[in-house]
């Protein structure tokens, strides 16, 4: 049961992160009703659980050489894949990918620290 609560918190954190990125990042457009945004957040959570560790492994040397800043590249790749998978999300520019990845990561970090 504990893992289910963690998944729900992760989906909620991603939904809030997507909403904040939509409000503050130019070029990040999120449309649709609440259930569409919740579905996009669930897809983002699934990508973070399954694809992110593989990308971190593949891009490990870049992450080490950039002293951890390569994680932003990994998160931007995840958002790019999410943009491809979702019709209600459009990210128009590379700076929008970078800023939204930073913003969503910070919000997720705050939620995970708050739940431990």
Phi and psi restraints in degrees (value plus and minus 20) as a CYANA .aco file:
   2 UNK   PHI     -85.2   -45.2
   2 UNK   PSI     -56.3   -16.3
   3 UNK   PHI     -88.4   -48.4
   3 UNK   PSI     -51.3   -11.3
   4 UNK   PHI     -86.8   -46.8
   4 UNK   PSI     -59.2   -19.2
   5 UNK   PHI     -84.8   -44.8
   5 UNK   PSI     -60.0   -20.0
   6 UNK   PHI     -83.6   -43.6
   6 UNK   PSI     -59.1   -19.1
   7 UNK   PHI     -86.8   -46.8
   7 UNK   PSI     -62.7   -22.7
   8 UNK   PHI     -83.9   -43.9
   8 UNK   PSI     -60.7   -20.7
   9 UNK   PHI     -85.3   -45.3
   9 UNK   PSI     -59.5   -19.5
  10 UNK   PHI     -84.8   -44.8
  10 UNK   PSI     -61.3   -21.3
  11 UNK   PHI     -85.4   -45.4
  11 UNK   PSI     -62.0   -22.0
  12 UNK   PHI     -84.3   -44.3
  12 UNK   PSI     -61.8   -21.8
  13 UNK   PHI     -84.1   -44.1
  13 UNK   PSI     -61.1   -21.1
  14 UNK   PHI     -86.8   -46.8
  14 UNK   PSI     -57.5   -17.5
  15 UNK   PHI     -84.6   -44.6
  15 UNK   PSI     -63.0   -23.0
  16 UNK   PHI     -85.7   -45.7
  16 UNK   PSI     -60.8   -20.8
  17 UNK   PHI     -82.3   -42.3
  17 UNK   PSI     -62.1   -22.1
  18 UNK   PHI     -84.8   -44.8
  18 UNK   PSI     -60.6   -20.6
  19 UNK   PHI     -84.4   -44.4
  19 UNK   PSI     -63.3   -23.3
  20 UNK   PHI     -86.6   -46.6
  20 UNK   PSI     -60.8   -20.8
  21 UNK   PHI     -83.0   -43.0
  21 UNK   PSI     -57.8   -17.8
  22 UNK   PHI     -83.7   -43.7
  22 UNK   PSI     -55.8   -15.8
  23 UNK   PHI     -97.5   -57.5
  23 UNK   PSI     -53.1   -13.1
  24 UNK   PHI    -136.9   -96.9
  24 UNK   PSI     -33.6     6.4
  25 UNK   PHI    -123.6   -83.6
  25 UNK   PSI      96.6   136.6
  26 UNK   PHI     -88.8   -48.8
  26 UNK   PSI     115.2   155.2
  27 UNK   PHI      75.7   115.7
  27 UNK   PSI     -24.0    16.0
  28 UNK   PHI    -125.9   -85.9
  28 UNK   PSI      90.3   130.3
  29 UNK   PHI    -140.0  -100.0
  29 UNK   PSI      97.9   137.9
  30 UNK   PHI    -138.3   -98.3
  30 UNK   PSI     100.5   140.5
  31 UNK   PHI    -144.7  -104.7
  31 UNK   PSI     144.4   184.4
  32 UNK   PHI      96.8   136.8
  32 UNK   PSI     154.2   194.2
  33 UNK   PHI    -100.3   -60.3
  33 UNK   PSI     159.0   199.0
  34 UNK   PHI     -80.0   -40.0
  34 UNK   PSI     -60.4   -20.4
  35 UNK   PHI     -89.3   -49.3
  35 UNK   PSI     -49.7    -9.7
  36 UNK   PHI     -87.7   -47.7
  36 UNK   PSI     -62.2   -22.2
  37 UNK   PHI     -86.9   -46.9
  37 UNK   PSI     -58.0   -18.0
  38 UNK   PHI     -85.1   -45.1
  38 UNK   PSI     -57.3   -17.3
  39 UNK   PHI     -86.9   -46.9
  39 UNK   PSI     -61.0   -21.0
  40 UNK   PHI     -84.3   -44.3
  40 UNK   PSI     -59.9   -19.9
  41 UNK   PHI     -85.3   -45.3
  41 UNK   PSI     -57.5   -17.5
  42 UNK   PHI     -86.1   -46.1
  42 UNK   PSI     -59.9   -19.9
  43 UNK   PHI     -84.6   -44.6
  43 UNK   PSI     -62.2   -22.2
  44 UNK   PHI     -82.4   -42.4
  44 UNK   PSI     -60.0   -20.0
  45 UNK   PHI     -83.6   -43.6
  45 UNK   PSI     -63.0   -23.0
  46 UNK   PHI     -83.9   -43.9
  46 UNK   PSI     -62.0   -22.0
  47 UNK   PHI     -83.0   -43.0
  47 UNK   PSI     -59.2   -19.2
  48 UNK   PHI     -86.5   -46.5
  48 UNK   PSI     -56.1   -16.1
  49 UNK   PHI     -94.2   -54.2
  49 UNK   PSI     -60.1   -20.1
  50 UNK   PHI    -120.8   -80.8
  50 UNK   PSI     -62.9   -22.9
  51 UNK   PHI    -110.5   -70.5
  51 UNK   PSI     -53.5   -13.5
  52 UNK   PHI     -80.2   -40.2
  52 UNK   PSI     -62.8   -22.8
  53 UNK   PHI     -82.7   -42.7
  53 UNK   PSI     -54.0   -14.0
  54 UNK   PHI     -88.1   -48.1
  54 UNK   PSI     -64.2   -24.2
  55 UNK   PHI     -84.0   -44.0
  55 UNK   PSI     -57.9   -17.9
  56 UNK   PHI     -84.6   -44.6
  56 UNK   PSI     -57.1   -17.1
  57 UNK   PHI     -87.6   -47.6
  57 UNK   PSI     -64.7   -24.7
  58 UNK   PHI     -87.9   -47.9
  58 UNK   PSI     -62.3   -22.3
  59 UNK   PHI    -115.2   -75.2
  59 UNK   PSI      -2.8    37.2
  60 UNK   PHI     -74.1   -34.1
  60 UNK   PSI     -65.7   -25.7
  61 UNK   PHI     -81.0   -41.0
  61 UNK   PSI     -57.6   -17.6
  62 UNK   PHI     -87.2   -47.2
  62 UNK   PSI     -59.7   -19.7
  63 UNK   PHI     -83.2   -43.2
  63 UNK   PSI     -61.5   -21.5
  64 UNK   PHI     -88.2   -48.2
  64 UNK   PSI     -64.3   -24.3
  65 UNK   PHI     -85.1   -45.1
  65 UNK   PSI     -50.8   -10.8
  66 UNK   PHI    -114.6   -74.6
  66 UNK   PSI      -9.4    30.6
  67 UNK   PHI      37.4    77.4
  67 UNK   PSI      19.2    59.2
  68 UNK   PHI      78.3   118.3
  68 UNK   PSI     -33.7     6.3
  69 UNK   PHI     -91.3   -51.3
  69 UNK   PSI     -34.1     5.9
  70 UNK   PHI     -86.6   -46.6
  70 UNK   PSI     -37.1     2.9
  71 UNK   PHI     -81.1   -41.1
  71 UNK   PSI     -52.0   -12.0
  72 UNK   PHI     -83.2   -43.2
  72 UNK   PSI     -57.4   -17.4
  73 UNK   PHI     -84.9   -44.9
  73 UNK   PSI     -63.2   -23.2
  74 UNK   PHI     -81.1   -41.1
  74 UNK   PSI     -66.5   -26.5
  75 UNK   PHI     -85.2   -45.2
  75 UNK   PSI     -55.0   -15.0
  76 UNK   PHI     -87.2   -47.2
  76 UNK   PSI     -57.1   -17.1
  77 UNK   PHI     -84.6   -44.6
  77 UNK   PSI     -61.7   -21.7
  78 UNK   PHI     -80.0   -40.0
  78 UNK   PSI     -63.9   -23.9
  79 UNK   PHI     -86.3   -46.3
  79 UNK   PSI     -54.7   -14.7
  80 UNK   PHI     -83.6   -43.6
  80 UNK   PSI     -63.3   -23.3
  81 UNK   PHI     -85.1   -45.1
  81 UNK   PSI     -59.4   -19.4
  82 UNK   PHI     -83.6   -43.6
  82 UNK   PSI     -58.2   -18.2
  83 UNK   PHI     -82.3   -42.3
  83 UNK   PSI     -58.6   -18.6
  84 UNK   PHI     -89.2   -49.2
  84 UNK   PSI     -59.8   -19.8
  85 UNK   PHI     -96.1   -56.1
  85 UNK   PSI     -44.9    -4.9
  86 UNK   PHI    -131.0   -91.0
  86 UNK   PSI     114.6   154.6
  87 UNK   PHI    -105.3   -65.3
  87 UNK   PSI     -36.5     3.5
  88 UNK   PHI    -112.4   -72.4
  88 UNK   PSI     -19.8    20.2
  89 UNK   PHI    -140.5  -100.5
  89 UNK   PSI     109.4   149.4
  90 UNK   PHI    -153.4  -113.4
  90 UNK   PSI     103.4   143.4
  91 UNK   PHI    -136.6   -96.6
  91 UNK   PSI      98.7   138.7
  92 UNK   PHI    -111.7   -71.7
  92 UNK   PSI     -53.4   -13.4
  93 UNK   PHI    -147.9  -107.9
  93 UNK   PSI     143.5   183.5
  94 UNK   PHI     -85.7   -45.7
  94 UNK   PSI     -62.9   -22.9
  95 UNK   PHI     -80.3   -40.3
  95 UNK   PSI     -51.3   -11.3
  96 UNK   PHI     -85.6   -45.6
  96 UNK   PSI     -58.3   -18.3
  97 UNK   PHI     -81.7   -41.7
  97 UNK   PSI     -66.6   -26.6
  98 UNK   PHI     -85.9   -45.9
  98 UNK   PSI     -69.9   -29.9
  99 UNK   PHI     -86.9   -46.9
  99 UNK   PSI     -58.5   -18.5
 100 UNK   PHI     -89.7   -49.7
 100 UNK   PSI     -55.1   -15.1
 101 UNK   PHI     -84.0   -44.0
 101 UNK   PSI     -61.6   -21.6
 102 UNK   PHI     -84.9   -44.9
 102 UNK   PSI     -65.7   -25.7
 103 UNK   PHI     -84.8   -44.8
 103 UNK   PSI     -65.7   -25.7
 104 UNK   PHI     -85.8   -45.8
 104 UNK   PSI     -57.8   -17.8
 105 UNK   PHI     -84.9   -44.9
 105 UNK   PSI     -62.2   -22.2
 106 UNK   PHI     -84.4   -44.4
 106 UNK   PSI     -62.5   -22.5
 107 UNK   PHI     -86.1   -46.1
 107 UNK   PSI     -62.0   -22.0
 108 UNK   PHI     -82.4   -42.4
 108 UNK   PSI     -61.2   -21.2
 109 UNK   PHI     -81.2   -41.2
 109 UNK   PSI     -64.0   -24.0
 110 UNK   PHI     -84.4   -44.4
 110 UNK   PSI     -60.2   -20.2
 111 UNK   PHI     -86.5   -46.5
 111 UNK   PSI     -60.9   -20.9
 112 UNK   PHI     -90.9   -50.9
 112 UNK   PSI     -53.8   -13.8
 113 UNK   PHI     -88.4   -48.4
 113 UNK   PSI     -59.5   -19.5
 114 UNK   PHI     -88.7   -48.7
 114 UNK   PSI     -44.0    -4.0
 115 UNK   PHI    -115.7   -75.7
 115 UNK   PSI     -23.8    16.2
